[in-house]
Amino acid sequence: MRKKELKVVAAFHTTADAMAAEQVCAVHGVPGRLIPVPRTLSAGCGIAWCSPIEERERLVGALEADGVEYEQIAEVAV
């Protein structure tokens, strides 16, 4: 069984917000990828940006600097 790692996950209300976050993270060099998330994490579009836990501050900073709205930021073991 694979060892689970703690990740930071940003969930979004709309798919457009998730896609905007992907572009913003690429510009700001925040590593990660879009992943599907269960409804327990997101009542929105069901897509989230997943990054290493140590990238939390950079992720939030990049999203807020570019005005990308997110539903919530959570720490999840994946």
All heavy atoms as a GROMACS GRO file, in nm:
protein
  580
    1MET      N    1   0.083  -0.118   0.000
    1MET     CA    2   0.000   0.000   0.000
    1MET      C    3   0.088   0.125   0.000
    1MET      O    4   0.186   0.134   0.073
    1MET     CB    5  -0.090  -0.002   0.124
    1MET     CG    6  -0.193   0.104   0.125
    1MET     SD    7  -0.310   0.066   0.256
    1MET     CE    8  -0.370   0.225   0.289
    2ARG      N    9   0.053   0.218  -0.083
    2ARG     CA   10   0.130   0.343  -0.097
    2ARG      C   11   0.111   0.431   0.027
    2ARG      O   12   0.002   0.445   0.079
    2ARG     CB   13   0.081   0.416  -0.221
    2ARG     CG   14   0.159   0.538  -0.255
    2ARG     CD   15   0.115   0.595  -0.389
    2ARG     NE   16  -0.024   0.637  -0.394
    2ARG     CZ   17  -0.064   0.762  -0.366
    2ARG    NH1   18   0.022   0.854  -0.333
    2ARG    NH2   19  -0.191   0.792  -0.373
    3LYS      N   20   0.220   0.492   0.069
    3LYS     CA   21   0.216   0.582   0.184
    3LYS      C   22   0.145   0.711   0.144
    3LYS      O   23   0.174   0.769   0.039
    3LYS     CB   24   0.358   0.615   0.231
    3LYS     CG   25   0.364   0.704   0.350
    3LYS     CD   26   0.508   0.736   0.389
    3LYS     CE   27   0.509   0.839   0.500
    3LYS     NZ   28   0.644   0.884   0.532
    4LYS      N   29   0.051   0.757   0.225
    4LYS     CA   30  -0.022   0.879   0.196
    4LYS      C   31   0.060   1.000   0.236
    4LYS      O   32   0.133   0.998   0.334
    4LYS     CB   33  -0.156   0.881   0.269
    4LYS     CG   34  -0.250   0.775   0.217
    4LYS     CD   35  -0.387   0.792   0.272
    4LYS     CE   36  -0.480   0.690   0.208
    4LYS     NZ   37  -0.617   0.714   0.240
    5GLU      N   38   0.049   1.105   0.155
    5GLU     CA   39   0.118   1.231   0.182
    5GLU      C   40   0.016   1.340   0.207
    5GLU      O   41  -0.092   1.339   0.150
    5GLU     CB   42   0.202   1.270   0.060
    5GLU     CG   43   0.313   1.175   0.026
    5GLU     CD   44   0.388   1.223  -0.097
    5GLU    OE1   45   0.410   1.344  -0.112
    5GLU    OE2   46   0.423   1.137  -0.179
    6LEU      N   47   0.052   1.436   0.290
    6LEU     CA   48  -0.034   1.550   0.316
    6LEU      C   49  -0.017   1.650   0.202
    6LEU      O   50   0.094   1.687   0.167
    6LEU     CB   51   0.003   1.614   0.451
    6LEU     CG   52  -0.098   1.708   0.511
    6LEU    CD1   53  -0.233   1.640   0.532
    6LEU    CD2   54  -0.048   1.762   0.644
    7LYS      N   55  -0.129   1.691   0.142
    7LYS     CA   56  -0.130   1.786   0.031
    7LYS      C   57  -0.223   1.902   0.065
    7LYS      O   58  -0.310   1.889   0.150
    7LYS     CB   59  -0.182   1.720  -0.098
    7LYS     CG   60  -0.103   1.600  -0.144
    7LYS     CD   61   0.019   1.641  -0.218
    7LYS     CE   62   0.088   1.518  -0.278
    7LYS     NZ   63   0.201   1.553  -0.357
    8VAL      N   64  -0.204   2.013  -0.002
    8VAL     CA   65  -0.296   2.126   0.010
    8VAL      C   66  -0.384   2.124  -0.114
    8VAL      O   67  -0.334   2.104  -0.225
    8VAL     CB   68  -0.222   2.261   0.029
    8VAL    CG1   69  -0.138   2.295  -0.089
    8VAL    CG2   70  -0.321   2.371   0.058
    9VAL      N   71  -0.515   2.139  -0.093
    9VAL     CA   72  -0.611   2.130  -0.201
    9VAL      C   73  -0.698   2.255  -0.201
    9VAL      O   74  -0.755   2.291  -0.099
    9VAL     CB   75  -0.700   2.004  -0.184
    9VAL    CG1   76  -0.807   1.998  -0.290
    9VAL    CG2   77  -0.615   1.879  -0.188
   10ALA      N   78  -0.706   2.323  -0.315
   10ALA     CA   79  -0.791   2.440  -0.332
   10ALA      C   80  -0.911   2.400  -0.418
   10ALA      O   81  -0.894   2.361  -0.533
   10ALA     CB   82  -0.715   2.554  -0.397
   11ALA      N   83  -1.031   2.406  -0.361
   11ALA     CA   84  -1.153   2.371  -0.433
   11ALA      C   85  -1.218   2.499  -0.488
   11ALA      O   86  -1.204   2.606  -0.430
   11ALA     CB   87  -1.250   2.299  -0.339
   12PHE      N   88  -1.290   2.484  -0.598
   12PHE     CA   89  -1.347   2.599  -0.668
   12PHE      C   90  -1.496   2.584  -0.691
   12PHE      O   91  -1.548   2.473  -0.699
   12PHE     CB   92  -1.275   2.617  -0.803
   12PHE     CG   93  -1.128   2.632  -0.787
   12PHE    CD1   94  -1.043   2.523  -0.799
   12PHE    CD2   95  -1.072   2.755  -0.755
   12PHE    CE1   96  -0.907   2.536  -0.782
   12PHE    CE2   97  -0.936   2.768  -0.737
   12PHE     CZ   98  -0.853   2.658  -0.751
   13HIS      N   99  -1.565   2.697  -0.703
   13HIS     CA  100  -1.709   2.697  -0.728
   13HIS      C  101  -1.740   2.659  -0.873
   13HIS      O  102  -1.839   2.592  -0.899
   13HIS     CB  103  -1.769   2.836  -0.700
   13HIS     CG  104  -1.765   2.874  -0.556
   13HIS    ND1  105  -1.847   2.818  -0.462
   13HIS    CD2  106  -1.688   2.963  -0.490
   13HIS    CE1  107  -1.822   2.869  -0.343
   13HIS    NE2  108  -1.725   2.958  -0.358
   14THR      N  109  -1.656   2.702  -0.966
   14THR     CA  110  -1.684   2.677  -1.108
   14THR      C  111  -1.561   2.616  -1.177
   14THR      O  112  -1.448   2.633  -1.133
   14THR     CB  113  -1.719   2.808  -1.182
   14THR    OG1  114  -1.604   2.892  -1.186
   14THR    CG2  115  -1.834   2.880  -1.116
   15THR      N  116  -1.587   2.549  -1.287
   15THR     CA  117  -1.480   2.493  -1.367
   15THR      C  118  -1.392   2.604  -1.424
   15THR      O  119  -1.270   2.589  -1.434
   15THR     CB  120  -1.538   2.406  -1.481
   15THR    OG1  121  -1.619   2.304  -1.423
   15THR    CG2  122  -1.428   2.342  -1.563
   16ALA      N  123  -1.453   2.717  -1.458
   16ALA     CA  124  -1.376   2.830  -1.510
   16ALA      C  125  -1.275   2.879  -1.406
   16ALA      O  126  -1.161   2.913  -1.440
   16ALA     CB  127  -1.469   2.944  -1.551
   17ASP      N  128  -1.316   2.884  -1.278
   17ASP     CA  129  -1.223   2.923  -1.171
   17ASP      C  130  -1.109   2.822  -1.158
   17ASP      O  131  -0.993   2.859  -1.138
   17ASP     CB  132  -1.295   2.936  -1.037
   17ASP     CG  133  -1.386   3.058  -1.030
   17ASP    OD1  134  -1.362   3.156  -1.103
   17ASP    OD2  135  -1.480   3.056  -0.948
   18ALA      N  136  -1.140   2.694  -1.169
   18ALA     CA  137  -1.037   2.590  -1.160
   18ALA      C  138  -0.937   2.602  -1.274
   18ALA      O  139  -0.815   2.592  -1.254
   18ALA     CB  140  -1.102   2.451  -1.160
   19MET      N  141  -0.986   2.629  -1.393
   19MET     CA  142  -0.897   2.644  -1.509
   19MET      C  143  -0.814   2.771  -1.497
   19MET      O  144  -0.696   2.772  -1.534
   19MET     CB  145  -0.979   2.642  -1.637
   19MET     CG  146  -1.043   2.506  -1.663
   19MET     SD  147  -1.157   2.503  -1.801
   19MET     CE  148  -1.045   2.528  -1.936
   20ALA      N  149  -0.872   2.877  -1.442
   20ALA     CA  150  -0.797   3.001  -1.420
   20ALA      C  151  -0.686   2.976  -1.317
   20ALA      O  152  -0.574   3.026  -1.332
   20ALA     CB  153  -0.890   3.112  -1.372
   21ALA      N  154  -0.716   2.898  -1.214
   21ALA     CA  155  -0.616   2.866  -1.112
   21ALA      C  156  -0.500   2.789  -1.173
   21ALA      O  157  -0.384   2.812  -1.138
   21ALA     CB  158  -0.680   2.786  -0.999
   22GLU      N  159  -0.530   2.698  -1.264
   22GLU     CA  160  -0.425   2.621  -1.331
   22GLU      C  161  -0.330   2.715  -1.406
   22GLU      O  162  -0.208   2.700  -1.398
   22GLU     CB  163  -0.488   2.521  -1.427
   22GLU     CG  164  -0.388   2.432  -1.497
   22GLU     CD  165  -0.454   2.328  -1.586
   22GLU    OE1  166  -0.560   2.357  -1.644
   22GLU    OE2  167  -0.397   2.219  -1.598
   23GLN      N  168  -0.385   2.813  -1.476
   23GLN     CA  169  -0.302   2.908  -1.549
   23GLN      C  170  -0.222   2.996  -1.454
   23GLN      O  171  -0.103   3.022  -1.477
   23GLN     CB  172  -0.389   2.995  -1.640
   23GLN     CG  173  -0.449   2.917  -1.754
   23GLN     CD  174  -0.541   3.002  -1.840
   23GLN    OE1  175  -0.585   3.109  -1.799
   23GLN    NE2  176  -0.573   2.952  -1.958
   24VAL      N  177  -0.285   3.044  -1.347
   24VAL     CA  178  -0.218   3.130  -1.249
   24VAL      C  179  -0.103   3.055  -1.184
   24VAL      O  180   0.007   3.110  -1.166
   24VAL     CB  181  -0.319   3.180  -1.143
   24VAL    CG1  182  -0.249   3.238  -1.022
   24VAL    CG2  183  -0.413   3.283  -1.206
   25CYS      N  184  -0.125   2.931  -1.147
   25CYS     CA  185  -0.020   2.851  -1.084
   25CYS      C  186   0.097   2.827  -1.179
   25CYS      O  187   0.212   2.829  -1.137
   25CYS     CB  188  -0.077   2.720  -1.031
   25CYS     SG  189  -0.181   2.743  -0.885
   26ALA      N  190   0.067   2.809  -1.305
   26ALA     CA  191   0.175   2.792  -1.404
   26ALA      C  192   0.259   2.918  -1.414
   26ALA      O  193   0.382   2.912  -1.416
   26ALA     CB  194   0.116   2.755  -1.540
   27VAL      N  195   0.193   3.034  -1.417
   27VAL     CA  196   0.264   3.162  -1.427
   27VAL      C  197   0.349   3.188  -1.302
   27VAL      O  198   0.463   3.234  -1.312
   27VAL     CB  199   0.162   3.278  -1.447
   27VAL    CG1  200   0.229   3.413  -1.428
   27VAL    CG2  201   0.100   3.269  -1.584
   28HIS      N  202   0.295   3.155  -1.184
   28HIS     CA  203   0.365   3.181  -1.058
   28HIS      C  204   0.457   3.066  -1.016
   28HIS      O  205   0.522   3.074  -0.911
   28HIS     CB  206   0.264   3.210  -0.947
   28HIS     CG  207   0.195   3.341  -0.962
   28HIS    ND1  208   0.248   3.459  -0.914
   28HIS    CD2  209   0.078   3.375  -1.022
   28HIS    CE1  210   0.165   3.558  -0.942
   28HIS    NE2  211   0.061   3.510  -1.009
   29GLY      N  212   0.461   2.958  -1.093
   29GLY     CA  213   0.549   2.846  -1.063
   29GLY      C  214   0.507   2.764  -0.943
   29GLY      O  215   0.590   2.702  -0.877
   30VAL      N  216   0.377   2.760  -0.915
   30VAL     CA  217   0.326   2.678  -0.805
   30VAL      C  218   0.302   2.537  -0.858
   30VAL      O  219   0.218   2.517  -0.947
   30VAL     CB  220   0.194   2.735  -0.747
   30VAL    CG1  221   0.143   2.649  -0.634
   30VAL    CG2  222   0.214   2.879  -0.700
   31PRO      N  223   0.374   2.437  -0.809
   31PRO     CA  224   0.358   2.301  -0.861
   31PRO      C  225   0.224   2.241  -0.820
   31PRO      O  226   0.166   2.278  -0.719
   31PRO     CB  227   0.475   2.225  -0.797
   31PRO     CG  228   0.503   2.299  -0.672
   31PRO     CD  229   0.473   2.443  -0.701
   32GLY      N  230   0.178   2.148  -0.901
   32GLY     CA  231   0.054   2.078  -0.868
   32GLY      C  232  -0.021   2.040  -0.994
   32GLY      O  233   0.031   2.050  -1.106
   33ARG      N  234  -0.148   2.000  -0.973
   33ARG     CA  235  -0.232   1.961  -1.086
   33ARG      C  236  -0.378   1.966  -1.043
   33ARG      O  237  -0.409   1.964  -0.924
   33ARG     CB  238  -0.197   1.821  -1.135
   33ARG     CG  239  -0.218   1.714  -1.032
   33ARG     CD  240  -0.164   1.580  -1.080
   33ARG     NE  241  -0.173   1.481  -0.975
   33ARG     CZ  242  -0.266   1.388  -0.968
   33ARG    NH1  243  -0.359   1.380  -1.059
   33ARG    NH2  244  -0.268   1.302  -0.869
   34LEU      N  245  -0.466   1.971  -1.142
   34LEU     CA  246  -0.609   1.966  -1.114
   34LEU      C  247  -0.649   1.822  -1.089
   34LEU      O  248  -0.604   1.731  -1.160
   34LEU     CB  249  -0.690   2.022  -1.232
   34LEU     CG  250  -0.683   2.174  -1.250
   34LEU    CD1  251  -0.756   2.214  -1.378
   34LEU    CD2  252  -0.743   2.247  -1.131
   35ILE      N  253  -0.733   1.800  -0.988
   35ILE     CA  254  -0.780   1.666  -0.955
   35ILE      C  255  -0.930   1.670  -0.926
   35ILE      O  256  -0.982   1.774  -0.884
   35ILE     CB  257  -0.706   1.607  -0.832
   35ILE    CG1  258  -0.730   1.692  -0.707
   35ILE    CG2  259  -0.558   1.589  -0.860
   35ILE    CD1  260  -0.687   1.627  -0.577
   36PRO      N  261  -1.001   1.560  -0.947
   36PRO     CA  262  -1.141   1.555  -0.905
   36PRO      C  263  -1.146   1.537  -0.753
   36PRO      O  264  -1.060   1.472  -0.694
   36PRO     CB  265  -1.195   1.430  -0.976
   36PRO     CG  266  -1.075   1.346  -1.002
   36PRO     CD  267  -0.958   1.440  -1.017
   37VAL      N  268  -1.245   1.599  -0.690
   37VAL     CA  269  -1.259   1.588  -0.545
   37VAL      C  270  -1.402   1.547  -0.509
   37VAL      O  271  -1.496   1.580  -0.581
   37VAL     CB  272  -1.223   1.718  -0.471
   37VAL    CG1  273  -1.076   1.749  -0.484
   37VAL    CG2  274  -1.304   1.835  -0.520
   38PRO      N  275  -1.419   1.476  -0.398
   38PRO     CA  276  -1.553   1.435  -0.356
   38PRO      C  277  -1.634   1.554  -0.306
   38PRO      O  278  -1.579   1.657  -0.268
   38PRO     CB  279  -1.526   1.335  -0.244
   38PRO     CG  280  -1.392   1.371  -0.192
   38PRO     CD  281  -1.315   1.426  -0.309
   39ARG      N  282  -1.765   1.540  -0.304
   39ARG     CA  283  -1.855   1.647  -0.259
   39ARG      C  284  -1.831   1.686  -0.113
   39ARG      O  285  -1.868   1.795  -0.072
   39ARG     CB  286  -2.000   1.605  -0.276
   39ARG     CG  287  -2.039   1.590  -0.420
   39ARG     CD  288  -2.066   1.725  -0.481
   39ARG     NE  289  -2.102   1.708  -0.622
   39ARG     CZ  290  -2.085   1.801  -0.711
   39ARG    NH1  291  -2.032   1.914  -0.679
   39ARG    NH2  292  -2.120   1.779  -0.835
   40THR      N  293  -1.766   1.601  -0.035
   40THR     CA  294  -1.735   1.638   0.103
   40THR      C  295  -1.635   1.752   0.110
   40THR      O  296  -1.632   1.826   0.207
   40THR     CB  297  -1.679   1.517   0.182
   40THR    OG1  298  -1.566   1.465   0.112
   40THR    CG2  299  -1.784   1.409   0.200
   41LEU      N  300  -1.554   1.768   0.006
   41LEU     CA  301  -1.458   1.878  -0.001
   41LEU      C  302  -1.509   1.996  -0.080
   41LEU      O  303  -1.471   2.109  -0.055
   41LEU     CB  304  -1.326   1.831  -0.065
   41LEU     CG  305  -1.230   1.757   0.023
   41LEU    CD1  306  -1.105   1.720  -0.055
   41LEU    CD2  307  -1.191   1.838   0.144
   42SER      N  308  -1.592   1.971  -0.179
   42SER     CA  309  -1.636   2.079  -0.266
   42SER      C  310  -1.779   2.058  -0.313
   42SER      O  311  -1.810   1.959  -0.377
   42SER     CB  312  -1.545   2.089  -0.389
   42SER     OG  313  -1.598   2.183  -0.480
   43ALA      N  314  -1.865   2.152  -0.280
   43ALA     CA  315  -2.002   2.150  -0.331
   43ALA      C  316  -2.007   2.219  -0.467
   43ALA      O  317  -2.110   2.224  -0.530
   43ALA     CB  318  -2.095   2.219  -0.233
   44GLY      N  319  -1.893   2.274  -0.509
   44GLY     CA  320  -1.886   2.347  -0.635
   44GLY      C  321  -1.868   2.254  -0.753
   44GLY      O  322  -1.940   2.156  -0.769
   45CYS      N  323  -1.768   2.282  -0.835
   45CYS     CA  324  -1.752   2.210  -0.962
   45CYS      C  325  -1.693   2.070  -0.947
   45CYS      O  326  -1.697   1.992  -1.041
   45CYS     CB  327  -1.665   2.292  -1.057
   45CYS     SG  328  -1.492   2.303  -1.010
   46GLY      N  329  -1.638   2.036  -0.832
   46GLY     CA  330  -1.581   1.903  -0.813
   46GLY      C  331  -1.439   1.888  -0.862
   46GLY      O  332  -1.389   1.778  -0.876
   47ILE      N  333  -1.374   2.001  -0.892
   47ILE     CA  334  -1.234   2.000  -0.936
   47ILE      C  335  -1.153   2.086  -0.840
   47ILE      O  336  -1.199   2.192  -0.798
   47ILE     CB  337  -1.220   2.054  -1.079
   47ILE    CG1  338  -1.300   1.968  -1.177
   47ILE    CG2  339  -1.074   2.056  -1.123
   47ILE    CD1  340  -1.304   2.023  -1.318
   48ALA      N  341  -1.033   2.041  -0.807
   48ALA     CA  342  -0.948   2.117  -0.715
   48ALA      C  343  -0.804   2.115  -0.764
   48ALA      O  344  -0.763   2.027  -0.839
   48ALA     CB  345  -0.956   2.058  -0.575
   49TRP      N  346  -0.728   2.215  -0.720
   49TRP     CA  347  -0.584   2.221  -0.748
   49TRP      C  348  -0.514   2.156  -0.630
   49TRP      O  349  -0.536   2.194  -0.515
   49TRP     CB  350  -0.538   2.366  -0.766
   49TRP     CG  351  -0.393   2.374  -0.800
   49TRP    CD1  352  -0.291   2.402  -0.714
   49TRP    CD2  353  -0.333   2.351  -0.927
   49TRP    NE1  354  -0.170   2.397  -0.780
   49TRP    CE2  355  -0.194   2.367  -0.912
   49TRP    CE3  356  -0.382   2.319  -1.052
   49TRP    CZ2  357  -0.106   2.352  -1.017
   49TRP    CZ3  358  -0.293   2.304  -1.156
   49TRP    CH2  359  -0.157   2.321  -1.138
   50CYS      N  360  -0.430   2.059  -0.656
   50CYS     CA  361  -0.358   1.985  -0.552
   50CYS      C  362  -0.209   2.015  -0.561
   50CYS      O  363  -0.150   1.999  -0.668
   50CYS     CB  364  -0.384   1.836  -0.570
   50CYS     SG  365  -0.300   1.732  -0.450
   51SER      N  366  -0.151   2.062  -0.450
   51SER     CA  367  -0.009   2.096  -0.444
   51SER      C  368   0.055   2.034  -0.320
   51SER      O  369  -0.015   2.000  -0.224
   51SER     CB  370   0.010   2.248  -0.434
   51SER     OG  371  -0.018   2.312  -0.555
   52PRO      N  372   0.187   2.024  -0.318
   52PRO     CA  373   0.255   1.981  -0.197
   52PRO      C  374   0.221   2.076  -0.081
   52PRO      O  375   0.203   2.196  -0.101
   52PRO     CB  376   0.403   1.989  -0.233
   52PRO     CG  377   0.406   1.980  -0.382
   52PRO     CD  378   0.281   2.047  -0.429
   53ILE      N  379   0.214   2.023   0.038
   53ILE     CA  380   0.173   2.100   0.156
   53ILE      C  381   0.260   2.222   0.180
   53ILE      O  382   0.212   2.328   0.221
   53ILE     CB  383   0.169   2.009   0.282
   53ILE    CG1  384   0.099   2.079   0.397
   53ILE    CG2  385   0.306   1.964   0.324
   53ILE    CD1  386  -0.048   2.095   0.381
   54GLU      N  387   0.389   2.214   0.147
   54GLU     CA  388   0.479   2.327   0.170
   54GLU      C  389   0.453   2.444   0.073
   54GLU      O  390   0.507   2.552   0.091
   54GLU     CB  391   0.625   2.284   0.164
   54GLU     CG  392   0.668   2.220   0.036
   54GLU     CD  393   0.649   2.069   0.031
   54GLU    OE1  394   0.590   2.010   0.124
   54GLU    OE2  395   0.691   2.010  -0.068
   55GLU      N  396   0.368   2.422  -0.027
   55GLU     CA  397   0.334   2.526  -0.124
   55GLU      C  398   0.208   2.604  -0.088
   55GLU      O  399   0.161   2.687  -0.165
   55GLU     CB  400   0.318   2.465  -0.263
   55GLU     CG  401   0.442   2.401  -0.318
   55GLU     CD  402   0.554   2.501  -0.344
   55GLU    OE1  403   0.526   2.619  -0.369
   55GLU    OE2  404   0.671   2.460  -0.340
   56ARG      N  405   0.152   2.580   0.031
   56ARG     CA  406   0.025   2.644   0.071
   56ARG      C  407   0.030   2.796   0.058
   56ARG      O  408  -0.059   2.856  -0.002
   56ARG     CB  409  -0.013   2.603   0.213
   56ARG     CG  410  -0.146   2.662   0.256
   56ARG     CD  411  -0.179   2.632   0.402
   56ARG     NE  412  -0.307   2.688   0.434
   56ARG     CZ  413  -0.418   2.618   0.450
   56ARG    NH1  414  -0.416   2.486   0.441
   56ARG    NH2  415  -0.532   2.677   0.478
   57GLU      N  416   0.129   2.860   0.116
   57GLU     CA  417   0.137   3.006   0.114
   57GLU      C  418   0.152   3.059  -0.029
   57GLU      O  419   0.088   3.158  -0.066
   57GLU     CB  420   0.251   3.055   0.201
   57GLU     CG  421   0.224   3.039   0.349
   57GLU     CD  422   0.337   3.094   0.434
   57GLU    OE1  423   0.403   3.190   0.392
   57GLU    OE2  424   0.358   3.038   0.542
   58ARG      N  425   0.234   2.995  -0.109
   58ARG     CA  426   0.251   3.038  -0.248
   58ARG      C  427   0.122   3.021  -0.328
   58ARG      O  428   0.088   3.107  -0.410
   58ARG     CB  429   0.364   2.960  -0.315
   58ARG     CG  430   0.502   3.006  -0.270
   58ARG     CD  431   0.614   2.937  -0.343
   58ARG     NE  432   0.601   2.947  -0.488
   58ARG     CZ  433   0.656   2.862  -0.574
   58ARG    NH1  434   0.727   2.761  -0.530
   58ARG    NH2  435   0.641   2.878  -0.703
   59LEU      N  436   0.051   2.911  -0.304
   59LEU     CA  437  -0.075   2.886  -0.374
   59LEU      C  438  -0.177   2.994  -0.340
   59LEU      O  439  -0.235   3.056  -0.429
   59LEU     CB  440  -0.129   2.747  -0.337
   59LEU     CG  441  -0.269   2.714  -0.389
   59LEU    CD1  442  -0.275   2.719  -0.540
   59LEU    CD2  443  -0.313   2.578  -0.337
   60VAL      N  444  -0.199   3.018  -0.212
   60VAL     CA  445  -0.296   3.119  -0.170
   60VAL      C  446  -0.254   3.257  -0.222
   60VAL      O  447  -0.337   3.333  -0.274
   60VAL     CB  448  -0.312   3.120  -0.017
   60VAL    CG1  449  -0.397   3.237   0.028
   60VAL    CG2  450  -0.372   2.989   0.031
   61GLY      N  451  -0.127   3.289  -0.212
   61GLY     CA  452  -0.077   3.417  -0.260
   61GLY      C  453  -0.100   3.436  -0.409
   61GLY      O  454  -0.144   3.543  -0.454
   62ALA      N  455  -0.075   3.333  -0.488
   62ALA     CA  456  -0.093   3.341  -0.633
   62ALA      C  457  -0.240   3.358  -0.669
   62ALA      O  458  -0.276   3.442  -0.752
   62ALA     CB  459  -0.037   3.216  -0.701
   63LEU      N  460  -0.328   3.281  -0.604
   63LEU     CA  461  -0.471   3.291  -0.633
   63LEU      C  462  -0.525   3.428  -0.596
   63LEU      O  463  -0.600   3.490  -0.672
   63LEU     CB  464  -0.548   3.181  -0.559
   63LEU     CG  465  -0.519   3.038  -0.600
   63LEU    CD1  466  -0.595   2.940  -0.512
   63LEU    CD2  467  -0.551   3.014  -0.746
   64GLU      N  468  -0.487   3.477  -0.479
   64GLU     CA  469  -0.537   3.607  -0.434
   64GLU      C  470  -0.478   3.722  -0.515
   64GLU      O  471  -0.547   3.819  -0.544
   64GLU     CB  472  -0.514   3.623  -0.285
   64GLU     CG  473  -0.603   3.529  -0.204
   64GLU     CD  474  -0.583   3.538  -0.054
   64GLU    OE1  475  -0.494   3.612  -0.008
   64GLU    OE2  476  -0.659   3.470   0.017
   65ALA      N  477  -0.352   3.712  -0.553
   65ALA     CA  478  -0.288   3.817  -0.632
   65ALA      C  479  -0.355   3.834  -0.768
   65ALA      O  480  -0.366   3.946  -0.818
   65ALA     CB  481  -0.140   3.787  -0.651
   66ASP      N  482  -0.402   3.724  -0.826
   66ASP     CA  483  -0.465   3.730  -0.958
   66ASP      C  484  -0.618   3.730  -0.951
   66ASP      O  485  -0.684   3.722  -1.053
   66ASP     CB  486  -0.416   3.615  -1.045
   66ASP     CG  487  -0.274   3.638  -1.094
   66ASP    OD1  488  -0.195   3.701  -1.023
   66ASP    OD2  489  -0.244   3.594  -1.206
   67GLY      N  490  -0.674   3.736  -0.831
   67GLY     CA  491  -0.819   3.746  -0.815
   67GLY      C  492  -0.898   3.622  -0.849
   67GLY      O  493  -1.015   3.630  -0.884
   68VAL      N  494  -0.836   3.505  -0.836
   68VAL     CA  495  -0.907   3.380  -0.863
   68VAL      C  496  -0.984   3.341  -0.736
   68VAL      O  497  -0.926   3.327  -0.629
   68VAL     CB  498  -0.810   3.266  -0.903
   68VAL    CG1  499  -0.885   3.136  -0.922
   68VAL    CG2  500  -0.734   3.303  -1.029
   69GLU      N  501  -1.116   3.326  -0.750
   69GLU     CA  502  -1.200   3.290  -0.636
   69GLU      C  503  -1.194   3.140  -0.612
   69GLU      O  504  -1.206   3.061  -0.705
   69GLU     CB  505  -1.343   3.333  -0.660
   69GLU     CG  506  -1.359   3.484  -0.665
   69GLU     CD  507  -1.503   3.526  -0.677
   69GLU    OE1  508  -1.592   3.451  -0.631
   69GLU    OE2  509  -1.526   3.634  -0.732
   70TYR      N  510  -1.178   3.102  -0.485
   70TYR     CA  511  -1.179   2.961  -0.450
   70TYR      C  512  -1.281   2.938  -0.340
   70TYR      O  513  -1.315   3.028  -0.264
   70TYR     CB  514  -1.040   2.912  -0.408
   70TYR     CG  515  -0.974   2.990  -0.298
   70TYR    CD1  516  -0.996   2.958  -0.165
   70TYR    CD2  517  -0.890   3.098  -0.326
   70TYR    CE1  518  -0.935   3.030  -0.063
   70TYR    CE2  519  -0.828   3.169  -0.225
   70TYR     CZ  520  -0.851   3.135  -0.094
   70TYR     OH  521  -0.792   3.206   0.006
   71GLU      N  522  -1.331   2.816  -0.334
   71GLU     CA  523  -1.434   2.779  -0.236
   71GLU      C  524  -1.370   2.759  -0.100
   71GLU      O  525  -1.418   2.811   0.000
   71GLU     CB  526  -1.504   2.652  -0.282
   71GLU     CG  527  -1.617   2.607  -0.194
   71GLU     CD  528  -1.684   2.482  -0.248
   71GLU    OE1  529  -1.662   2.443  -0.362
   71GLU    OE2  530  -1.761   2.423  -0.171
   72GLN      N  531  -1.264   2.680  -0.095
   72GLN     CA  532  -1.192   2.655   0.029
   72GLN      C  533  -1.054   2.598   0.000
   72GLN      O  534  -1.028   2.548  -0.108
   72GLN     CB  535  -1.270   2.558   0.119
   72GLN     CG  536  -1.272   2.415   0.071
   72GLN     CD  537  -1.332   2.319   0.172
   72GLN    OE1  538  -1.313   2.336   0.293
   72GLN    NE2  539  -1.406   2.222   0.126
   73ILE      N  540  -0.967   2.610   0.100
   73ILE     CA  541  -0.834   2.550   0.095
   73ILE      C  542  -0.831   2.448   0.210
   73ILE      O  543  -0.864   2.482   0.323
   73ILE     CB  544  -0.723   2.654   0.117
   73ILE    CG1  545  -0.734   2.768   0.017
   73ILE    CG2  546  -0.587   2.588   0.118
   73ILE    CD1  547  -0.663   2.749  -0.113
   74ALA      N  548  -0.793   2.325   0.179
   74ALA     CA  549  -0.791   2.220   0.281
   74ALA      C  550  -0.660   2.141   0.272
   74ALA      O  551  -0.596   2.138   0.167
   74ALA     CB  552  -0.909   2.126   0.261
   75GLU      N  553  -0.624   2.080   0.382
   75GLU     CA  554  -0.511   1.989   0.386
   75GLU      C  555  -0.566   1.848   0.390
   75GLU      O  556  -0.649   1.815   0.475
   75GLU     CB  557  -0.424   2.018   0.508
   75GLU     CG  558  -0.360   2.154   0.500
   75GLU     CD  559  -0.277   2.191   0.622
   75GLU    OE1  560  -0.266   2.107   0.715
   75GLU    OE2  561  -0.225   2.302   0.626
   76VAL      N  562  -0.523   1.765   0.293
   76VAL     CA  563  -0.580   1.633   0.275
   76VAL      C  564  -0.468   1.532   0.257
   76VAL      O  565  -0.370   1.558   0.188
   76VAL     CB  566  -0.671   1.631   0.149
   76VAL    CG1  567  -0.732   1.496   0.128
   76VAL    CG2  568  -0.778   1.738   0.159
   77ALA      N  569  -0.485   1.414   0.316
   77ALA     CA  570  -0.390   1.304   0.296
   77ALA      C  571  -0.431   1.228   0.170
   77ALA      O  572  -0.542   1.178   0.162
   77ALA     CB  573  -0.389   1.212   0.416
   78VAL      N  574  -0.342   1.226   0.071
   78VAL     CA  575  -0.370   1.153  -0.053
   78VAL      C  576  -0.256   1.060  -0.088
   78VAL      O  577  -0.145   1.078  -0.045
   78VAL     CB  578  -0.397   1.248  -0.172
   78VAL    CG1  579  -0.526   1.320  -0.153
   78VAL    CG2  580  -0.283   1.343  -0.197
   0.00000   0.00000   0.00000
